[in-house]
Amino acid sequence: MRFGFYINPAARLRDPEKPITPEPAVIASLAISAGADMIVAGWIPSGWQIGERELRLTSELIHSDLVILTPLKQELVEQTVKFRPHSVILVASGWDGTRDFRHVQPEVDAEDLSSVSAAYRAAGVGVSALVEPDMNALKNIARCGLNGVVIDASEYAAAGTDEEAEAALHRLEDAALASHKFGLITGAGHGLDYNNVAPLAAIKYFEEVYIGRAIVARALLHGIERAVTEMISTFNRYK
């Protein structure tokens, strides 16, 4: 299982009026040194958390896969590919770069997904989208020509009881299997932490997992390298 470290929670620690430290590119480099396979950076042109400077520095420093999480908008394709990402993760078009992002709705967004996916793939950039663990959503993603999906794990992460968590985990398992059968690269993210990632990591068909906030929170106590190493150890025990 490949691990993507989502850098934006670290960037949120900066003062928006003096966005100097912490430097996201340095934190990204430390995360890669600790074993992360990819750095995920949420970006829009007007965003202050991660700007063009941060993306360029990160791309130069990490010497590994840079994944840009960005809204489903045709007009952002040209601006995004200039950073030469390995791939992009598309989220709902209304994401403003600060609030929590939302999944795309393939039934509604099919036309945009097809055209945006084609544009990224023509530029040599892989394309995934954040979607619900829903069979129809996954089927439509495959029809739209994307390379993969990131299945939204927020329902599982927010479960209040063991029974709710088990039911949500079963839905994730079914979705991962369906995604695999559709030939999609299958990832999971949104709300995962040290307490809930292991059962998800044990699901056979998940190939990638994306986590940020939980690692940044632990890093405040232990440092980013240790926090990343502990997260990787947590889910690797169940491979």
VOBA-1610 file (N, C-alpha, C; in pm, whole numbers, padded with zeros to 5 digits, always signed):
BEGIN
Met+00084-00120+00000Met+00000+00000+00000Met+00088+00125+00000Arg+00059+00214-00093Arg+00134+00341-00100Arg+00068+00445-00010Phe+00152+00527+00054Phe+00103+00624+00149Phe+00128+00766+00098Gly+00021+00845+00093Gly+00031+00985+00056Gly+00008+01075+00176Phe+00105+01162+00204Phe+00094+01256+00315Phe+00032+01386+00263Tyr-00083+01422+00320Tyr-00154+01544+00281Tyr-00097+01661+00360Ile-00035+01756+00289Ile+00046+01859+00351Ile-00033+01979+00402Asn-00156+02000+00355Asn-00230+02122+00389Asn-00252+02145+00538Pro-00278+02042+00619Pro-00293+02070+00762Pro-00170+02134+00825Ala-00052+02103+00774Ala+00069+02169+00824Ala+00072+02315+00779Ala+00030+02339+00654Ala+00029+02476+00602Ala-00070+02564+00678Arg-00176+02504+00732Arg-00276+02582+00806Arg-00220+02641+00935Leu-00108+02591+00980Leu-00047+02643+01103Leu+00018+02778+01081Arg+00034+02818+00956Arg+00099+02946+00928Arg+00004+03063+00948Asp+00061+03177+00981Asp-00014+03302+00993Asp-00046+03351+00852Pro-00175+03366+00817Pro-00207+03409+00680Pro-00151+03545+00644Glu-00123+03629+00744Glu-00066+03760+00716Glu+00086+03754+00698Lys+00149+03651+00757Lys+00293+03632+00743Lys+00321+03484+00721Pro+00283+03433+00605Pro+00293+03288+00579Pro+00437+03245+00550Ile+00520+03241+00654Ile+00661+03207+00637Ile+00690+03068+00691Thr+00649+03042+00813Thr+00675+02912+00875Thr+00546+02859+00935Pro+00534+02725+00944Pro+00629+02626+00895Pro+00628+02619+00742Glu+00741+02581+00687Glu+00757+02572+00543Glu+00705+02437+00494Pro+00593+02434+00419Pro+00536+02306+00376Pro+00632+02219+00297Ala+00717+02279+00214Ala+00809+02200+00132Ala+00909+02125+00219Val+00955+02187+00326Val+01050+02121+00417Val+00981+02006+00489Ile+00859+02030+00536Ile+00784+01924+00603Ile+00758+01808+00506Ala+00725+01841+00382Ala+00705+01737+00280Ala+00831+01655+00260Ser+00945+01721+00256Ser+01072+01650+00239Ser+01101+01557+00355Leu+01072+01602+00477Leu+01091+01518+00595Leu+00998+01396+00590Ala+00874+01419+00543Ala+00779+01308+00533Ala+00826+01203+00434Ile+00880+01247+00321Ile+00934+01152+00222Ile+01053+01077+00281Ser+01140+01146+00354Ser+01255+01082+00417Ser+01211+00975+00517Ala+01096+00999+00580Ala+01044+00905+00680Ala+00971+00787+00617Gly+00948+00790+00485Gly+00887+00675+00420Gly+00761+00701+00341Ala+00708+00823+00344Ala+00590+00853+00263Ala+00623+00835+00115Asp+00529+00783+00039Asp+00550+00760-00105Asp+00513+00880-00190Met+00417+00960-00140Met+00366+01072-00218Met+00338+01188-00124Ile+00343+01308-00180Ile+00296+01427-00110Ile+00171+01477-00182Val+00065+01497-00106Val-00060+01549-00162Val-00076+01694-00117Ala-00094+01784-00212Ala-00109+01925-00181Ala-00240+01976-00241Gly-00327+02027-00156Gly-00451+02086-00204Gly-00426+02228-00252Trp-00466+02257-00376Trp-00429+02386-00436Trp-00539+02442-00524Ile-00559+02575-00509Ile-00633+02655-00606Ile-00551+02783-00627Pro-00565+02850-00741Pro-00480+02966-00768Pro-00488+03076-00662Ser-00603+03095-00601Ser-00619+03204-00504Ser-00595+03160-00360Gly-00557+03034-00339Gly-00541+02984-00203Gly-00413+03035-00137Trp-00419+03063-00007Trp-00300+03109+00063Trp-00227+02996+00136Gln-00297+02888+00165Gln-00232+02780+00240Gln-00119+02717+00159Ile-00151+02678+00037Ile-00052+02625-00056Ile-00061+02708-00183Gly+00045+02781-00212Gly+00047+02865-00330Gly+00144+02811-00435Glu+00164+02886-00541Glu+00255+02843-00646Glu+00396+02822-00592Arg+00441+02912-00506Arg+00575+02900-00449Arg+00591+02767-00376Glu+00492+02733-00293Glu+00500+02611-00214Glu+00500+02487-00303Leu+00419+02490-00409Leu+00414+02375-00500Leu+00547+02358-00573Arg+00604+02468-00617Arg+00731+02458-00691Arg+00843+02408-00599Leu+00850+02462-00478Leu+00953+02418-00384Leu+00936+02271-00348Thr+00812+02231-00325Thr+00786+02092-00289Thr+00827+01999-00403Ser+00790+02035-00524Ser+00825+01953-00640Ser+00977+01938-00653Glu+01051+02046-00623Glu+01196+02043-00634Glu+01262+01963-00522Leu+01203+01968-00402Leu+01268+01908-00285Leu+01241+01759-00269Ile+01122+01713-00302Ile+01086+01578-00258Ile+01141+01468-00347His+01166+01495-00476His+01215+01391-00568His+01128+01264-00558Ser+01001+01286-00547Ser+00905+01177-00538Ser+00775+01225-00598Asp+00670+01145-00586Asp+00544+01180-00651Asp+00474+01296-00581Leu+00440+01398-00657Leu+00358+01508-00609Leu+00217+01491-00666Val+00119+01487-00578Val-00021+01474-00617Val-00091+01603-00578Ile-00159+01665-00673Ile-00230+01790-00644Ile-00379+01763-00635Leu-00434+01797-00520Leu-00578+01789-00498Leu-00637+01923-00538Thr-00733+01922-00629Thr-00781+02047-00686Thr-00926+02032-00731Pro-01001+02141-00740Pro-01142+02131-00780Pro-01160+02083-00924Leu-01275+02027-00949Leu-01312+01980-01082Leu-01351+02102-01167Lys-01251+02162-01230Lys-01274+02279-01313Lys-01182+02273-01435Gln-01241+02284-01553Gln-01164+02279-01677Gln-01058+02388-01681Glu-01091+02508-01629Glu-01000+02621-01640Glu-00875+02607-01552Leu-00874+02508-01462Leu-00757+02488-01377Leu-00656+02388-01434Val-00694+02319-01540Val-00607+02213-01592Val-00472+02269-01635Glu-00472+02371-01717Glu-00346+02426-01769Glu-00258+02478-01656Gln-00321+02544-01557Gln-00243+02598-01446Gln-00186+02488-01357Thr-00258+02378-01346Thr-00214+02269-01258Thr-00101+02188-01320Val-00110+02160-01448Val-00010+02072-01511Val+00128+02138-01518Lys+00134+02269-01507Lys+00266+02335-01514Lys+00354+02299-01395Phe+00293+02247-01287Phe+00372+02203-01172Phe+00423+02060-01187Arg+00388+01998-01299Arg+00433+01863-01334Arg+00401+01760-01224Pro+00277+01755-01181Pro+00241+01654-01080Pro+00239+01515-01140His+00257+01417-01054His+00241+01278-01096His+00095+01251-01130Ser+00005+01307-01048Ser-00138+01288-01069Ser-00214+01397-00996Val-00345+01401-01021Val-00434+01494-00951Val-00548+01415-00889Ile-00601+01470-00780Ile-00725+01419-00720Ile-00828+01529-00733Leu-00936+01500-00803Leu-01042+01599-00824Leu-01144+01593-00710Val-01178+01711-00659Val-01283+01722-00557Val-01391+01815-00612Ala-01497+01834-00535Ala-01609+01915-00582Ala-01563+02053-00626Ser-01627+02104-00729Ser-01583+02229-00792Ser-01590+02348-00698Gly-01671+02341-00593Gly-01686+02455-00503Gly-01578+02467-00397Trp-01481+02377-00394Trp-01378+02385-00289Trp-01298+02513-00302Asp-01283+02586-00189Asp-01217+02716-00193Asp-01074+02715-00142Gly-01020+02596-00117Gly-00882+02588-00072Gly-00863+02595+00077Thr-00970+02620+00153Thr-00958+02631+00299Thr-01050+02534+00372Arg-01178+02535+00338Arg-01271+02446+00407Arg-01247+02302+00365Asp-01306+02210+00443Asp-01297+02068+00405Asp-01355+02049+00265Phe-01286+01972+00184Phe-01333+01944+00049Phe-01445+01840+00051Arg-01518+01833-00058Arg-01628+01739-00074Arg-01604+01654-00199His-01664+01535-00200His-01646+01445-00313His-01722+01495-00436Val-01677+01451-00552Val-01749+01481-00675Val-01871+01389-00684Gln-01964+01426-00769Gln-02085+01347-00791Gln-02086+01302-00937Pro-02035+01183-00964Pro-02017+01141-01104Pro-02145+01142-01185Glu-02259+01117-01121Glu-02385+01118-01196Glu-02416+01257-01248Val-02383+01359-01168Val-02410+01498-01205Val-02296+01557-01287Asp-02172+01520-01250Asp-02053+01582-01307Asp-01992+01503-01422Ala-02065+01407-01478Ala-02006+01315-01577Ala-01941+01389-01694Glu-02008+01488-01748Glu-01953+01558-01864Glu-01823+01629-01828Asp-01823+01699-01715Asp-01702+01770-01672Asp-01592+01671-01638Leu-01625+01561-01574Leu-01525+01461-01540Leu-01458+01406-01665Ser-01537+01378-01767Ser-01481+01323-01891Ser-01387+01422-01958Ser-01428+01547-01969Ser-01346+01645-02040Ser-01221+01682-01960Val-01236+01699-01830Val-01121+01736-01746Val-01022+01619-01739Ser-01073+01498-01725Ser-00986+01381-01722Ser-00907+01368-01851Ala-00974+01387-01963Ala-00906+01377-02093Ala-00796+01480-02105Ala-00820+01601-02054Ala-00720+01707-02064Ala-00597+01675-01978Tyr-00619+01626-01857Tyr-00505+01590-01772Tyr-00428+01472-01831Arg-00499+01373-01876Arg-00431+01254-01929Arg-00354+01288-02057Ala-00404+01380-02136Ala-00332+01423-02255Ala-00200+01491-02218Ala-00196+01550-02097Ala-00074+01616-02049Ala+00016+01519-01973Gly-00022+01391-01970Gly+00060+01291-01902Gly+00041+01286-01752Val-00070+01338-01704Val-00099+01343-01560Val-00212+01245-01528Gly-00190+01158-01430Gly-00295+01066-01387Gly-00408+01139-01317Val-00528+01082-01321Val-00646+01149-01265Val-00726+01054-01178Ser-00752+01096-01055Ser-00845+01028-00967Ser-00949+01129-00919Ala-01051+01082-00853Ala-01152+01171-00797Ala-01197+01116-00663Leu-01225+01207-00571Leu-01280+01168-00441Leu-01428+01139-00459Val-01470+01016-00424Val-01610+00976-00443Val-01661+00903-00319Glu-01791+00895-00307Glu-01854+00816-00203Glu-01832+00667-00230Pro-01840+00584-00125Pro-01832+00439-00147Pro-01964+00386-00202Asp-01990+00421-00327Asp-02118+00392-00391Asp-02092+00327-00527Met-02162+00217-00555Met-02137+00142-00679Met-02164+00224-00804Asn-02274+00298-00806Asn-02305+00378-00924Asn-02201+00487-00947Ala-02152+00546-00838Ala-02048+00648-00850Ala-01922+00588-00912Leu-01883+00471-00865Leu-01763+00407-00917Leu-01779+00368-01064Lys-01896+00319-01098Lys-01922+00281-01238Lys-01911+00403-01329Asn-01965+00515-01283Asn-01959+00636-01364Asn-01818+00692-01374Ile-01739+00678-01268Ile-01599+00721-01273Ile-01525+00642-01381Ala-01546+00512-01384Ala-01481+00428-01485Ala-01523+00469-01626Arg-01649+00503-01643Arg-01699+00544-01775Arg-01640+00677-01819Cys-01603+00760-01721Cys-01553+00894-01754Cys-01404+00894-01787Gly-01339+00778-01779Gly-01201+00769-01824Gly-01096+00807-01724Leu-01129+00810-01594Leu-01029+00840-01493Leu-00941+00718-01467Asn-00823+00743-01413Asn-00732+00633-01378Asn-00770+00567-01247Gly-00825+00645-01155Gly-00849+00590-01023Gly-00952+00667-00944Val-00971+00623-00820Val-01061+00689-00728Val-00995+00697-00591Val-01037+00796-00515Val-01009+00800-00372Val-01145+00789-00304Ile-01167+00678-00238Ile-01298+00654-00177Ile-01305+00727-00043Asp-01410+00807-00029Asp-01427+00891+00089Asp-01454+00804+00213Ala-01363+00809+00309Ala-01375+00728+00431Ala-01432+00806+00548Ser-01488+00924+00523Ser-01531+01010+00633Ser-01645+00949+00715Glu-01736+00875+00650Glu-01845+00812+00724Glu-01789+00708+00822Tyr-01695+00630+00775Tyr-01629+00532+00862Tyr-01555+00602+00976Ala-01483+00708+00944Ala-01404+00779+01044Ala-01492+00845+01150Ala-01613+00883+01111Ala-01702+00953+01205Ala-01796+00860+01281Ala-01785+00729+01259Ala-01875+00634+01324Ala-01870+00648+01476Gly-01989+00647+01536Gly-01996+00666+01681Gly-01996+00537+01761Thr-02023+00425+01695Thr-02026+00296+01764Thr-01949+00193+01683Asp-01916+00082+01748Asp-01847-00025+01677Asp-01933-00079+01563Glu-02064-00087+01586Glu-02154-00138+01483Glu-02156-00046+01362Glu-02160+00085+01386Glu-02159+00180+01275Glu-02027+00173+01199Ala-01917+00161+01272Ala-01786+00152+01208Ala-01776+00025+01123Glu-01827-00087+01174Glu-01821-00212+01101Glu-01904-00205+00973Ala-02023-00145+00984Ala-02108-00132+00864Ala-02042-00042+00760Ala-01984+00070+00805Ala-01917+00161+00712Ala-01795+00094+00650Leu-01724+00013+00728Leu-01607-00056+00677Leu-01646-00157+00570His-01759-00225+00588His-01808-00319+00488His-01841-00247+00356Arg-01898-00126+00367Arg-01927-00049+00246Arg-01797-00010+00174Leu-01696+00026+00252Leu-01567+00057+00193Leu-01505-00065+00124Glu-01519-00180+00188Glu-01466-00303+00130Glu-01535-00336-00002Asp-01668-00325-00003Asp-01743-00351-00126Asp-01704-00252-00236Ala-01685-00126-00197Ala-01648-00025-00295Ala-01508-00051-00350Ala-01416-00091-00264Ala-01279-00120-00310Ala-01277-00236-00408Leu-01356-00338-00379Leu-01364-00452-00470Leu-01421-00410-00605Ala-01529-00332-00602Ala-01590-00285-00727Ala-01492-00199-00807Ser-01421-00109-00737Ser-01324-00024-00803Ser-01215-00108-00870His-01170-00209-00801His-01069-00299-00858His-01122-00368-00984Lys-01244-00413-00980Lys-01303-00480-01096Lys-01320-00385-01214Phe-01339-00257-01185Phe-01350-00158-01292Phe-01212-00116-01345Gly-01106-00170-01286Gly-00971-00139-01333Gly-00917-00007-01284Leu-00971+00044-01175Leu-00929+00173-01121Leu-00823+00156-01012Ile-00728+00247-01007Ile-00638+00255-00893Ile-00720+00301-00774Thr-00715+00226-00664Thr-00810+00248-00556Thr-00740+00300-00431Gly-00778+00420-00390Gly-00724+00480-00268Gly-00835+00513-00171Ala-00796+00553-00051Ala-00893+00593+00052Ala-00835+00711+00129Gly-00923+00797+00176Gly-00880+00911+00255Gly-00998+00987+00311His-00967+01087+00393His-01065+01178+00453His-01107+01128+00591Gly-01039+01175+00693Gly-01075+01144+00831Gly-00997+01030+00894Leu-00907+00969+00822Leu-00835+00855+00876Leu-00729+00900+00976Asp-00707+00816+01078Asp-00609+00850+01181Asp-00544+00723+01235Tyr-00467+00737+01341Tyr-00393+00623+01397Tyr-00486+00517+01455Asn-00604+00555+01495Asn-00696+00461+01559Asn-00783+00383+01461Asn-00806+00438+01342Asn-00901+00372+01253Asn-00842+00322+01121Val-00713+00351+01095Val-00659+00318+00963Val-00629+00169+00946Ala-00596+00100+01055Ala-00551-00040+01041Ala-00657-00131+00978Pro-00784-00128+01024Pro-00884-00215+00960Pro-00903-00183+00812Leu-00895-00057+00776Leu-00908-00021+00634Leu-00788-00071+00555Ala-00668-00059+00613Ala-00548-00103+00544Ala-00547-00253+00520Ala-00625-00325+00600Ala-00631-00471+00584Ala-00720-00513+00467Ile-00797-00419+00412Ile-00883-00451+00297Ile-00797-00471+00173Lys-00814-00580+00108Lys-00722-00626+00003Lys-00704-00528-00111Tyr-00809-00465-00157Tyr-00802-00393-00283Tyr-00766-00246-00271Phe-00747-00197-00151Phe-00697-00060-00138Phe-00548-00059-00168Glu-00510+00027-00261Glu-00370+00037-00303Glu-00300+00161-00248Glu-00377+00261-00211Glu-00320+00387-00162Glu-00405+00439-00046Val-00340+00510+00046Val-00412+00574+00155Val-00353+00713+00174Tyr-00442+00810+00200Tyr-00401+00950+00212Tyr-00441+01002+00350Ile-00343+01055+00424Ile-00367+01102+00560Ile-00284+01227+00583Gly-00340+01324+00653Gly-00267+01447+00683Gly-00283+01497+00824Arg-00407+01533+00860Arg-00430+01602+00987Arg-00383+01523+01108Ala-00409+01393+01110Ala-00370+01312+01226Ala-00218+01311+01244Ile-00145+01308+01133Ile+00001+01306+01140Ile+00053+01441+01189Val-00003+01549+01138Val+00041+01682+01181Val+00014+01701+01330Ala-00102+01654+01376Ala-00134+01666+01518Ala-00033+01590+01604Arg+00002+01468+01563Arg+00101+01393+01640Arg+00240+01454+01629Ala+00269+01512+01514Ala+00401+01572+01493Ala+00425+01690+01586Leu+00318+01755+01632Leu+00335+01865+01726Leu+00401+01817+01855Leu+00382+01689+01884Leu+00443+01631+02004Leu+00574+01558+01974His+00577+01488+01860His+00688+01395+01837His+00777+01429+01717Gly+00736+01522+01633Gly+00813+01552+01514Gly+00756+01481+01392Ile+00772+01542+01275Ile+00706+01491+01155Ile+00760+01355+01114Glu+00892+01332+01126Glu+00947+01205+01080Glu+00894+01089+01164Arg+00894+01106+01296Arg+00843+01000+01381Arg+00694+00978+01358Ala+00620+01088+01339Ala+00476+01076+01318Ala+00445+00998+01190Val+00520+01025+01083Val+00500+00953+00958Val+00540+00806+00974Thr+00654+00781+01038Thr+00700+00644+01057Thr+00598+00562+01137Glu+00541+00622+01241Glu+00443+00552+01323Glu+00316+00522+01245Met+00275+00614+01157Met+00156+00589+01076Met+00179+00473+00980Ile+00294+00471+00914Ile+00323+00364+00819Ile+00331+00230+00891Ser+00393+00228+01009Ser+00401+00104+01087Ser+00262+00055+01127Thr+00173+00150+01157Thr+00038+00114+01201Thr-00036+00036+01095Phe-00035+00085+00968Phe-00113+00011+00868Phe-00035-00104+00804Asn+00098-00101+00810Asn+00174-00210+00751Asn+00163-00341+00832Arg+00127-00331+00960Arg+00109-00452+01041Arg-00005-00538+00989Tyr-00096-00477+00912Tyr-00217-00549+00870Tyr-00215-00581+00721Lys-00102-00562+00655Lys-00096-00590+00511Lys-00105-00742+00488
//
